[in-house]
Amino acid sequence: MTISALRSVRSSRSGPVSGSARAAGRSPPRACRPGGVSPRVQGTALRVRPLIPAKGGVRVHQPARWGLGAAGAGVAVIAGLEVAALDEMNPFRRTISEHGLGPDGWIFALGVGLLAAGSLAIAVSLARKRLAGVFGTIALLGWSAGLFVTAWFEKHDWSVGPSLSGSIHRAGSLVAFLSLPLAVLVIARPWRRERSRATLVAFGLGVCSVLWVAGIGTAALVGASNGLAWWRVMPLGLVERGLAITEVAALLALGVWAAARRLTTSSPRAAVARTDG
């Protein structure tokens, strides 16, 4: 068989050759020919995993939304306890943790536990999106851990006397109330590139939380210099509720930002993963 006959047989088997390839004097890669398989792919199974985008070609991180739901449920439980106890508890002098005493204390623990779990989910979302940073993530975890401790251990029952559980409860509350303002100021700083209205709101609430904490500390120092107990210098229940509302609002603002900020896909084409066959 002549050389020209061999070339005609090879051309008929490999299919049509593009004009650019023919002009360059070379044939296209075998993987690009109809029915051709590249030697690199032989013996390898191709598994195609399409990136299915949400509306607008983006993916939304779900833990932040779950966190907002859990935190909102916890806030609703505690608010219900507040409304139900208006006739029995003085909100100006009695702290929120008073709801944890007695046979119905588990309801308060449930509400605080839901808030802690929601905060943890929001922290996970911010961390996975690389929006919180190391210090912001640690501070949010400190807030969540402090809330879990507060939910598990009851405060002092002063009708009986101080207890170890009450001391642990106080330590957890202190860690939580100090950690969240730090986390918000670090994560929602207005000079960062990724910002929105939610971050500006969160940062403003974080500043207000710092002012609450500074006011409490100043009142305690003034009371100590005059020989007064720090919880008698101010309406402790009112101040604690103001601080709690401000900090929870800042947390929810961070959650809204984490849930609304979408992850843009790098390419609309399908991602191809190779696994040995």
Contacts in CASP RR format, 6 or more apart in sequence:
PFRMAT RR
TARGET T0000
AUTHOR 0000-0000-0000
METHOD contacts of the structure
MODEL  1
MTISALRSVRSSRSGPVSGSARAAGRSPPRACRPGGVSPRVQGTALRVRP
LIPAKGGVRVHQPARWGLGAAGAGVAVIAGLEVAALDEMNPFRRTISEHG
LGPDGWIFALGVGLLAAGSLAIAVSLARKRLAGVFGTIALLGWSAGLFVT
AWFEKHDWSVGPSLSGSIHRAGSLVAFLSLPLAVLVIARPWRRERSRATL
VAFGLGVCSVLWVAGIGTAALVGASNGLAWWRVMPLGLVERGLAITEVAA
LLALGVWAAARRLTTSSPRAAVARTDG
11 17 0 8 1.000
14 27 0 8 1.000
14 30 0 8 1.000
14 33 0 8 1.000
15 33 0 8 1.000
15 34 0 8 1.000
17 27 0 8 1.000
17 28 0 8 1.000
18 28 0 8 1.000
21 27 0 8 1.000
21 28 0 8 1.000
29 38 0 8 1.000
30 36 0 8 1.000
30 37 0 8 1.000
30 38 0 8 1.000
30 39 0 8 1.000
31 37 0 8 1.000
31 38 0 8 1.000
31 41 0 8 1.000
43 276 0 8 1.000
43 277 0 8 1.000
44 274 0 8 1.000
44 275 0 8 1.000
44 276 0 8 1.000
44 277 0 8 1.000
45 274 0 8 1.000
45 275 0 8 1.000
45 276 0 8 1.000
45 277 0 8 1.000
46 272 0 8 1.000
46 274 0 8 1.000
47 272 0 8 1.000
47 273 0 8 1.000
47 274 0 8 1.000
47 275 0 8 1.000
48 270 0 8 1.000
48 271 0 8 1.000
48 272 0 8 1.000
48 273 0 8 1.000
49 270 0 8 1.000
49 271 0 8 1.000
49 272 0 8 1.000
49 273 0 8 1.000
50 270 0 8 1.000
50 271 0 8 1.000
51 59 0 8 1.000
51 265 0 8 1.000
51 267 0 8 1.000
51 268 0 8 1.000
51 270 0 8 1.000
51 271 0 8 1.000
53 59 0 8 1.000
53 265 0 8 1.000
53 268 0 8 1.000
54 60 0 8 1.000
54 262 0 8 1.000
57 264 0 8 1.000
57 265 0 8 1.000
57 268 0 8 1.000
58 262 0 8 1.000
58 263 0 8 1.000
58 264 0 8 1.000
58 265 0 8 1.000
59 262 0 8 1.000
59 263 0 8 1.000
59 265 0 8 1.000
60 259 0 8 1.000
60 262 0 8 1.000
60 263 0 8 1.000
61 125 0 8 1.000
61 128 0 8 1.000
61 129 0 8 1.000
61 258 0 8 1.000
61 259 0 8 1.000
61 263 0 8 1.000
62 125 0 8 1.000
63 121 0 8 1.000
63 122 0 8 1.000
63 124 0 8 1.000
63 125 0 8 1.000
63 128 0 8 1.000
64 121 0 8 1.000
64 122 0 8 1.000
64 125 0 8 1.000
64 126 0 8 1.000
64 255 0 8 1.000
64 258 0 8 1.000
64 259 0 8 1.000
65 259 0 8 1.000
66 118 0 8 1.000
66 121 0 8 1.000
67 117 0 8 1.000
67 118 0 8 1.000
67 119 0 8 1.000
67 120 0 8 1.000
67 121 0 8 1.000
67 122 0 8 1.000
67 125 0 8 1.000
67 255 0 8 1.000
68 118 0 8 1.000
68 122 0 8 1.000
68 252 0 8 1.000
68 255 0 8 1.000
68 256 0 8 1.000
68 259 0 8 1.000
69 118 0 8 1.000
70 114 0 8 1.000
70 115 0 8 1.000
70 117 0 8 1.000
70 118 0 8 1.000
70 121 0 8 1.000
71 114 0 8 1.000
71 115 0 8 1.000
71 118 0 8 1.000
71 119 0 8 1.000
71 122 0 8 1.000
71 248 0 8 1.000
71 251 0 8 1.000
71 252 0 8 1.000
72 114 0 8 1.000
72 115 0 8 1.000
72 252 0 8 1.000
73 111 0 8 1.000
73 114 0 8 1.000
74 110 0 8 1.000
74 111 0 8 1.000
74 112 0 8 1.000
74 113 0 8 1.000
74 114 0 8 1.000
74 115 0 8 1.000
75 111 0 8 1.000
75 115 0 8 1.000
75 248 0 8 1.000
77 107 0 8 1.000
77 108 0 8 1.000
77 110 0 8 1.000
77 111 0 8 1.000
77 114 0 8 1.000
78 96 0 8 1.000
78 99 0 8 1.000
78 108 0 8 1.000
78 111 0 8 1.000
78 112 0 8 1.000
78 115 0 8 1.000
81 99 0 8 1.000
81 107 0 8 1.000
81 108 0 8 1.000
82 91 0 8 1.000
82 96 0 8 1.000
82 99 0 8 1.000
85 99 0 8 1.000
89 98 0 8 1.000
91 237 0 8 1.000
91 238 0 8 1.000
91 241 0 8 1.000
92 235 0 8 1.000
92 237 0 8 1.000
92 238 0 8 1.000
93 235 0 8 1.000
93 236 0 8 1.000
93 237 0 8 1.000
94 237 0 8 1.000
95 155 0 8 1.000
95 236 0 8 1.000
95 237 0 8 1.000
95 240 0 8 1.000
96 237 0 8 1.000
96 240 0 8 1.000
96 241 0 8 1.000
96 244 0 8 1.000
97 108 0 8 1.000
97 150 0 8 1.000
97 154 0 8 1.000
97 155 0 8 1.000
97 169 0 8 1.000
97 173 0 8 1.000
98 155 0 8 1.000
99 105 0 8 1.000
99 107 0 8 1.000
99 108 0 8 1.000
100 108 0 8 1.000
100 109 0 8 1.000
100 154 0 8 1.000
100 155 0 8 1.000
101 154 0 8 1.000
101 155 0 8 1.000
101 157 0 8 1.000
105 154 0 8 1.000
108 151 0 8 1.000
109 151 0 8 1.000
109 152 0 8 1.000
110 151 0 8 1.000
111 151 0 8 1.000
112 147 0 8 1.000
112 148 0 8 1.000
112 150 0 8 1.000
112 151 0 8 1.000
113 147 0 8 1.000
113 148 0 8 1.000
113 151 0 8 1.000
115 147 0 8 1.000
115 248 0 8 1.000
116 144 0 8 1.000
116 145 0 8 1.000
116 146 0 8 1.000
116 147 0 8 1.000
116 148 0 8 1.000
116 151 0 8 1.000
117 144 0 8 1.000
118 144 0 8 1.000
119 140 0 8 1.000
119 143 0 8 1.000
119 144 0 8 1.000
119 147 0 8 1.000
119 251 0 8 1.000
120 140 0 8 1.000
120 141 0 8 1.000
120 144 0 8 1.000
122 140 0 8 1.000
122 251 0 8 1.000
122 254 0 8 1.000
122 255 0 8 1.000
122 258 0 8 1.000
123 132 0 8 1.000
123 137 0 8 1.000
123 140 0 8 1.000
123 141 0 8 1.000
123 144 0 8 1.000
125 255 0 8 1.000
125 258 0 8 1.000
125 259 0 8 1.000
126 132 0 8 1.000
126 137 0 8 1.000
126 140 0 8 1.000
126 187 0 8 1.000
126 254 0 8 1.000
126 255 0 8 1.000
126 258 0 8 1.000
127 133 0 8 1.000
127 137 0 8 1.000
129 258 0 8 1.000
129 261 0 8 1.000
129 263 0 8 1.000
131 187 0 8 1.000
131 194 0 8 1.000
131 257 0 8 1.000
131 258 0 8 1.000
131 261 0 8 1.000
132 140 0 8 1.000
132 183 0 8 1.000
132 186 0 8 1.000
132 187 0 8 1.000
133 186 0 8 1.000
133 187 0 8 1.000
135 182 0 8 1.000
135 186 0 8 1.000
136 182 0 8 1.000
136 183 0 8 1.000
136 186 0 8 1.000
136 187 0 8 1.000
139 179 0 8 1.000
139 180 0 8 1.000
139 182 0 8 1.000
139 183 0 8 1.000
139 186 0 8 1.000
140 179 0 8 1.000
140 180 0 8 1.000
140 183 0 8 1.000
140 187 0 8 1.000
142 175 0 8 1.000
142 176 0 8 1.000
142 179 0 8 1.000
143 175 0 8 1.000
143 176 0 8 1.000
143 179 0 8 1.000
143 180 0 8 1.000
143 183 0 8 1.000
143 251 0 8 1.000
145 172 0 8 1.000
145 175 0 8 1.000
145 176 0 8 1.000
146 172 0 8 1.000
146 173 0 8 1.000
146 175 0 8 1.000
146 176 0 8 1.000
146 179 0 8 1.000
147 172 0 8 1.000
147 176 0 8 1.000
149 168 0 8 1.000
149 169 0 8 1.000
149 171 0 8 1.000
149 172 0 8 1.000
149 175 0 8 1.000
149 176 0 8 1.000
150 169 0 8 1.000
150 172 0 8 1.000
150 173 0 8 1.000
150 176 0 8 1.000
153 165 0 8 1.000
153 166 0 8 1.000
153 168 0 8 1.000
153 169 0 8 1.000
154 163 0 8 1.000
154 165 0 8 1.000
154 166 0 8 1.000
154 169 0 8 1.000
155 165 0 8 1.000
155 166 0 8 1.000
155 169 0 8 1.000
155 170 0 8 1.000
156 162 0 8 1.000
156 163 0 8 1.000
156 166 0 8 1.000
156 167 0 8 1.000
156 169 0 8 1.000
156 170 0 8 1.000
157 163 0 8 1.000
177 213 0 8 1.000
177 243 0 8 1.000
177 244 0 8 1.000
177 247 0 8 1.000
178 213 0 8 1.000
180 206 0 8 1.000
180 209 0 8 1.000
180 247 0 8 1.000
180 250 0 8 1.000
180 251 0 8 1.000
181 206 0 8 1.000
181 209 0 8 1.000
181 210 0 8 1.000
181 213 0 8 1.000
181 247 0 8 1.000
181 250 0 8 1.000
183 254 0 8 1.000
184 202 0 8 1.000
184 203 0 8 1.000
184 205 0 8 1.000
184 206 0 8 1.000
184 209 0 8 1.000
184 247 0 8 1.000
184 250 0 8 1.000
184 251 0 8 1.000
184 254 0 8 1.000
185 203 0 8 1.000
185 206 0 8 1.000
185 207 0 8 1.000
185 210 0 8 1.000
187 199 0 8 1.000
187 202 0 8 1.000
187 254 0 8 1.000
188 195 0 8 1.000
188 199 0 8 1.000
188 200 0 8 1.000
188 202 0 8 1.000
188 203 0 8 1.000
188 204 0 8 1.000
188 206 0 8 1.000
188 250 0 8 1.000
188 253 0 8 1.000
188 254 0 8 1.000
188 257 0 8 1.000
189 203 0 8 1.000
190 199 0 8 1.000
190 200 0 8 1.000
190 203 0 8 1.000
192 199 0 8 1.000
194 261 0 8 1.000
196 257 0 8 1.000
196 260 0 8 1.000
196 261 0 8 1.000
198 253 0 8 1.000
198 254 0 8 1.000
198 255 0 8 1.000
198 256 0 8 1.000
198 257 0 8 1.000
198 260 0 8 1.000
199 253 0 8 1.000
199 254 0 8 1.000
199 257 0 8 1.000
201 250 0 8 1.000
201 253 0 8 1.000
202 250 0 8 1.000
202 253 0 8 1.000
202 254 0 8 1.000
202 257 0 8 1.000
204 250 0 8 1.000
205 246 0 8 1.000
205 247 0 8 1.000
205 249 0 8 1.000
205 250 0 8 1.000
205 253 0 8 1.000
206 246 0 8 1.000
206 247 0 8 1.000
206 250 0 8 1.000
208 246 0 8 1.000
209 243 0 8 1.000
209 246 0 8 1.000
209 247 0 8 1.000
209 250 0 8 1.000
212 239 0 8 1.000
212 242 0 8 1.000
212 243 0 8 1.000
212 246 0 8 1.000
213 243 0 8 1.000
216 234 0 8 1.000
216 239 0 8 1.000
216 243 0 8 1.000
217 230 0 8 1.000
219 230 0 8 1.000
219 233 0 8 1.000
219 234 0 8 1.000
220 230 0 8 1.000
220 233 0 8 1.000
222 233 0 8 1.000
223 229 0 8 1.000
223 230 0 8 1.000
223 233 0 8 1.000
224 230 0 8 1.000
END
